[in-house]
Amino acid sequence: MLLILIVITTWRAAALEAAQPLRVSLACSANKVTMSDAVTLSVKIENTSEAPVWIFGDLRWGEGGGLILHVGPWADDGPLPLVIDHFRFDESDVTSDALVRLSPSIFVGKERTIDVRDLVRHPGQYRIWVEYRSPISAKAFHRLFWAKERGSVVSQAIILRVDNRR
């Protein structure tokens, strides 16, 4: 009975993942840097479904801007990363032209160059990932789109090694 429950739970999780119409990916210009370097982070939000998906396309960095950058120490006892970006949208100021229609296999992207010292406090090995969460609720527009209520889509983590010097 336990084996059947495990199989059903695993199958359901795989089906939900396959049904996810959006995929978020993150790339970094370098995977080994020093504290004095800068890196460029590239984010893509891609429609992996066979139907168009409308998303909030006025992407900005921060908890309330749609793109949430996460930086975590590789080891549990590693140095804590800095908390960055706190932009918020006022829904009453957002118009429907901020929505972007993603046809199947089409993506929207955003790049950001940031000094490593603004990303982490100390040399070490870090995981970096990005989360897309619409900052706008479904009630803001009279059209179906990937709204705040749909939840987040999270990229795979990338590894960034930060050394003292080259």
N, C-alpha and C positions, 0 to 999 in steps of 0.2 A: 504494500500500500504506500509506504514511504517513497519507494522508487517511482511509482506512478505519479505521485504528487510532485516530485522533483522534475520528472520529465515534462509534465504539464506546465509547471512554472517556468522552466527553461524555454519551452516552445513558445509560451505566451510572451515572455520578454523578447525573444527573437522576432516574433511577429510585430510587436509594438515598435521595435527598433526599425524594422523593415518598412513599417507604415509611416515613419517620420518623414515628412516631405522636405524638411530643410536639413542641410549639413553645414556645419561651421568648421572651417579649417584655419589654422594659424601657421605662419612661417616666420622665421627670423633670419635676418641678414647674416648672422654669425652665431655659431654655437659655443665658441670659446672667446671670451673677451676679458678686458681688464676694467677696473673701476673707472678709469678715465675715458673709456670708449663710449660710443653711442651705437645703438642698434635700431634697425628698422623692422617693425612688426607689421606683417601683412595679414589681414583677415579677409576671408571670403565666406559669404553666406550663399549657398547654392540650393537651387530647387532640384531635389532628387526624385520628385514624383513625375507622373505623366500628365499632370494638369497644371495650369498656371496657379501660382500662389502670390497673393499680395502681401507685402511686408512694409513695415515702416522703414523707409530708405534714407531718412535724414540722420544717418548714423553718427553718433558722437560718443566719445569715450566717457565712461562713468556709469555708476549705478542707475542713474535716471536718464542716460543718454542712449541706451540700446546696446552698447558694447561694454561689457564688464571684464576688465583685465585682472586675472588672478595670478599672483606670484607666491609660490610656496617653497619652503626649504625642502631639499631632497631628503634630508634626514629629519626625523621628528624633533631632535634636539638642536637642529640648525638655527641660524639667526632668523629672526622674524623679518619679513619683508615690510616695506613701507606701504601704507594704504594710499592709493592715488585716485584722483578723479572723483568728483562729486557733483557732476552736472545734473540738473533736473529740467524737464520740459514742463511748461504750464500747458495743459491740454487745451485750454481755451484759445491759446495762441497758435495752435497747430492746424494747418489746413490740409485738405485731402490730397493736395499735390505732393505731400510728403510721403505718400504711399507709392511703392514701386511694384510693378507687375513683373514677377519672375516667371518666364516661360520655362518649360522643362529643360534641364541642363544649363540654365543661365544662372549667373551669379552677380552679386553686387559686392564690392569690396571697399576696404578702407586701409590706408597705411598710416603709420605713425612712427616718427623717429624720436627716440628718447635716450637721454644720457643714462648709462648704466647706474650711475650713482643716484639717479632719481627713481630707479626701479628697485634696487636692493641696498641694504645698509653695509653689508660686509661681503668680502670674497666668499665663495662657496659654490655649491651646486644647487640649482633651483629648477623647479617645474614651473612652466608658464602655460596658462591656458586662457581661453577667452570664452565668454558666455554671451549669447545673443538673447536678450529679453526685450520685447517691445515695451517702450516706456508709456505707450498709449493704450487705454482701455477700449474695449469693443464698442462702448456707448459713444465714443468720440465721433464716429463716422457711420453713415448709413450704408455701409458696404462691408462684406466679409473680408477680413484680413487677419494676419497672424497678430493677434492682440495680446496684451499683457496677460489675459486670462489663459492663454494657451501654454504659458510657462516658458521655460528656457530651453535653448539648444546649446550644448557645450562642445567645444573642440577637443581633440586629443591634446594631451599635454606635450610640450616640447621641453627639452633639457637645455639649460643655459649654464655653462661653467664660467664662473667669474674668478679670475686670478688676481693676485696683487700686481704683478707686472708680466710683461711678455716673456 
